[in-house]
Amino acid sequence: MTLALKWGIPVAIVAACVGYLIYTASGGTSEYYVTVSELQAHTQTGDVRVAGVVQDDVQRSDGGLHVTFTERDGTASMPVEYSGALPDIFKPGITVVAEGRLGGDGVFHARALLAKCPSRFSTQPYTS
Amino acid sequence: MLLSFWAGAREDAVFIQVGRRAFYAAAAMTLLASVLLEVALLTHDFSLAYVAEHTDLSTPLALVAAGFYGGQEGSLLYWTLILGLLGSASLVASSSLGGRVAAYAAGILAAILTFFLFVLAVVASPFELLSVTPPDGLGLNPVLRDGGMLIHPPVVLAGFAAFAIPFAFACAALLAGRADASWIAHTRRFALVAWCLQTTGLLLGMWWAYHVLGWGGYWGWDPVENVALMPWLATTAYLHSAQVQEKRGRLRAWNFGLVILAFLLVVFGTFIVRSGVVPSVHTFAVSAIGPWFLSFLGISIAFSGVLLASRAGSLGAAATRPAAAISREGAFVLQNVLLIGVIAVVFWGTVLPLVSGMFGLERVVGAPYYERAAAPLLAALLALMAVGPLLPWRRAGRPTLRALRWPAATALLALAVLVAAGVRSAPGLIAIPLAAAAASTVFTEYGRALLRKPEAILRGRRRYGAYLAHLGLVVVAVGVAASHLGQQEKDVRLAPGQQVTVAGYTLTYTGAESRQNGDHTDFVAGMRFGDETLEPSRVTYAGLGGQALTHVAISTTPVADVYVVLADTNQDGSASFRVFVNPLVTWIWAGGAAIIIGVVLGNLGERSPVGELARRRVPATLPV
């Protein structure tokens, strides 16, 4: 057996396994990342992540562990419902990414809520 | 910079010296600029936009000083500073490499430094003046007002900067057509510096995320974390495969490729993270530096790609006989391929939003993707850690099979214990026995050395230091597997006096109180846990639009961390909590410390390996 074959075959097998793992894992677990208007334009089955700005109608109940609010981008908005501890910086006006699915009732049932840090590096741009 | 290349090409000693001194001078000027920025920060010179945006009068002094690297522009200056200092150190130490390699390296380092200085001067200057000098600054984001801020970012940034040095020397050696023993020793030393900094930085980042961010975990597979992990993986691969070149004179082109890959991943990562092209929880201040880094990345890829392709032909193996596939060499190659596989998994997960965005709606992957794709590869790496060190160079025969009986027996024993203890999760039943086998291999090697020649451990410090690092990694792996697979959490609302039990740990809520502390208000809840009272709290900063911050309370027991987050408090005196029980998280920190101690002790004070390598007759020059 030549050198190239002796080393090449095992390496190729491992590389093929890696490719297979990436393919199946990304096919099985990837989610669409959309804005509110994109979500309404393309109805998705399965989980999606929706980015938008939290509006002023935040309602908390169950000691802050359940929350409903409206998420909006430039043109569209949708009601969101979420149970669990909220991110620290959650408040009207920030951008959140809700992960979950749109129910038949038109309410987005979020299973996770990520707040975008306003910026990791600075609190806000300085305007004066 | 051009001078250095020209001097290198002509092997003109005087001009080589001039090129180097120019680099030292640039480094000294960067140092001066850094000192000036630090002075401006400490004296609260709010006429500088950078100072006004990142600090204020009420920020504690240490954090004001940390503001140096707390912002986009300052962090680039810090990066440039480290590049200048480490680059100078590497050039001073490069005398044994011969004039041409050193001159080319000086030229490449100068090119990188010039790029950073250009970005600093033109695109993202930390010395921009404000038209109006405000009375007070905006202050540092509260999330960053923590002791972790003092150590994590500087270490990570220094690690990033340090990857440029092995890259410069790899390219220089390729240009000069030399890849001899002294090149390996030199590059390895600086790759180790970068690797240690990056290991420490990653661990500190995990520690910080776990103790400050309050989501119960330490690794979120966010692009920011991924881009720090990838160069680390590439350098880990290099540090292993470099041994094949040292001992057997093989895998040369591959080693060059790994060193170059690590640097390209750093530049790629900086571009990804600082330009906002992929969605991340951390949206960095989006700034104009993105396109510059993209161009720099393109030039770096083109330069090193052409260099590697044109020289690869002459980098063929030395005249040693090829080894069998089942041998130490084979183990190193497999380890490298697996690590590259992990890099591929992480890379694809990081760029998927970018790639899918070009063909329609953006798609993203979360933790489940990384777990499904990377976990089998990591398990294979653990298995390899158990087997690889026991394989002899060249070819493995029957004695090797006998040596494998200890790790195999340990793995079976661990499996039996886990099953008896009621563990039924398949990943746990695979990962922990493999980790036990890898640990057993380390102990076998130490035991054998102790029984025969205890002094061999000191003499073969590098080898036994590396085994200690392996052991540390095993401990980390067990900690990660246990905390990941065994985590339990509960969201609960409690009135004072009520209890909650999670995974057998009972906590009693004793009531909450409000404390005023300077510029922020602490709302502290008491949770009695055994003899101690945990005090998770929420802090509200009045000055920052009422931004709130959670302070986690953690009680560490030998087998698990009890991790309490105060979610909210209510009018009626009740409070909402999220309680996590995370098994064996302390193992991650302990194992991480062992990795660093092992590598540092193994390589500190090592006599110059050049002479030793020369004795092993690694071919000195390549045909050009």
Chai-1 contact restraints between the chains, C-beta under 6 A:
chainA,res_idxA,chainB,res_idxB,connection_type,confidence,min_distance_angstrom,max_distance_angstrom,comment,restraint_id
A,L3,B,P322,contact,1.0,0.0,6.0,A-B,restraint_1
A,K6,B,A325,contact,1.0,0.0,6.0,A-B,restraint_2
A,V11,B,V337,contact,1.0,0.0,6.0,A-B,restraint_3
A,V14,B,V337,contact,1.0,0.0,6.0,A-B,restraint_4
A,V18,B,G341,contact,1.0,0.0,6.0,A-B,restraint_5
A,V18,B,A344,contact,1.0,0.0,6.0,A-B,restraint_6
A,L21,B,A373,contact,1.0,0.0,6.0,A-B,restraint_7
A,I22,B,V345,contact,1.0,0.0,6.0,A-B,restraint_8
A,I22,B,W348,contact,1.0,0.0,6.0,A-B,restraint_9
A,I22,B,A373,contact,1.0,0.0,6.0,A-B,restraint_10
A,A25,B,Y369,contact,1.0,0.0,6.0,A-B,restraint_11
A,A25,B,R372,contact,1.0,0.0,6.0,A-B,restraint_12
A,A25,B,A373,contact,1.0,0.0,6.0,A-B,restraint_13
A,S26,B,V365,contact,1.0,0.0,6.0,A-B,restraint_14
A,S26,B,Y369,contact,1.0,0.0,6.0,A-B,restraint_15
A,T29,B,V365,contact,1.0,0.0,6.0,A-B,restraint_16
A,T29,B,P368,contact,1.0,0.0,6.0,A-B,restraint_17
A,T29,B,Y369,contact,1.0,0.0,6.0,A-B,restraint_18
A,S30,B,R363,contact,1.0,0.0,6.0,A-B,restraint_19
A,S30,B,V365,contact,1.0,0.0,6.0,A-B,restraint_20
A,E31,B,V364,contact,1.0,0.0,6.0,A-B,restraint_21
A,Y32,B,L361,contact,1.0,0.0,6.0,A-B,restraint_22
A,Y32,B,R363,contact,1.0,0.0,6.0,A-B,restraint_23
A,Y33,B,P279,contact,1.0,0.0,6.0,A-B,restraint_24
A,Y33,B,E362,contact,1.0,0.0,6.0,A-B,restraint_25
A,Y33,B,V364,contact,1.0,0.0,6.0,A-B,restraint_26
A,V34,B,L361,contact,1.0,0.0,6.0,A-B,restraint_27
A,G63,B,R493,contact,1.0,0.0,6.0,A-B,restraint_28
A,G63,B,D568,contact,1.0,0.0,6.0,A-B,restraint_29
A,G63,B,N570,contact,1.0,0.0,6.0,A-B,restraint_30
A,G63,B,S574,contact,1.0,0.0,6.0,A-B,restraint_31
A,G63,B,S576,contact,1.0,0.0,6.0,A-B,restraint_32
A,G64,B,A567,contact,1.0,0.0,6.0,A-B,restraint_33
A,G64,B,D568,contact,1.0,0.0,6.0,A-B,restraint_34
A,G64,B,S576,contact,1.0,0.0,6.0,A-B,restraint_35
A,L65,B,D491,contact,1.0,0.0,6.0,A-B,restraint_36
A,L65,B,S576,contact,1.0,0.0,6.0,A-B,restraint_37
A,G84,B,D491,contact,1.0,0.0,6.0,A-B,restraint_38
A,A85,B,A567,contact,1.0,0.0,6.0,A-B,restraint_39
A,A85,B,R578,contact,1.0,0.0,6.0,A-B,restraint_40
A,D88,B,A548,contact,1.0,0.0,6.0,A-B,restraint_41
A,D88,B,L549,contact,1.0,0.0,6.0,A-B,restraint_42
A,D88,B,T550,contact,1.0,0.0,6.0,A-B,restraint_43
A,L114,B,V281,contact,1.0,0.0,6.0,A-B,restraint_44
A,K116,B,T283,contact,1.0,0.0,6.0,A-B,restraint_45
A,C117,B,H282,contact,1.0,0.0,6.0,A-B,restraint_46
A,S119,B,A285,contact,1.0,0.0,6.0,A-B,restraint_47
A,R120,B,H282,contact,1.0,0.0,6.0,A-B,restraint_48
A,R120,B,F284,contact,1.0,0.0,6.0,A-B,restraint_49
A,F121,B,G71,contact,1.0,0.0,6.0,A-B,restraint_50
A,F121,B,Q72,contact,1.0,0.0,6.0,A-B,restraint_51
A,F121,B,F284,contact,1.0,0.0,6.0,A-B,restraint_52
A,F121,B,A285,contact,1.0,0.0,6.0,A-B,restraint_53
A,S122,B,E53,contact,1.0,0.0,6.0,A-B,restraint_54
A,S122,B,G71,contact,1.0,0.0,6.0,A-B,restraint_55
A,S122,B,A285,contact,1.0,0.0,6.0,A-B,restraint_56
A,T123,B,L138,contact,1.0,0.0,6.0,A-B,restraint_57
A,T123,B,N141,contact,1.0,0.0,6.0,A-B,restraint_58
A,Y126,B,A52,contact,1.0,0.0,6.0,A-B,restraint_59
A,Y126,B,E53,contact,1.0,0.0,6.0,A-B,restraint_60
A,S128,B,V132,contact,1.0,0.0,6.0,A-B,restraint_61
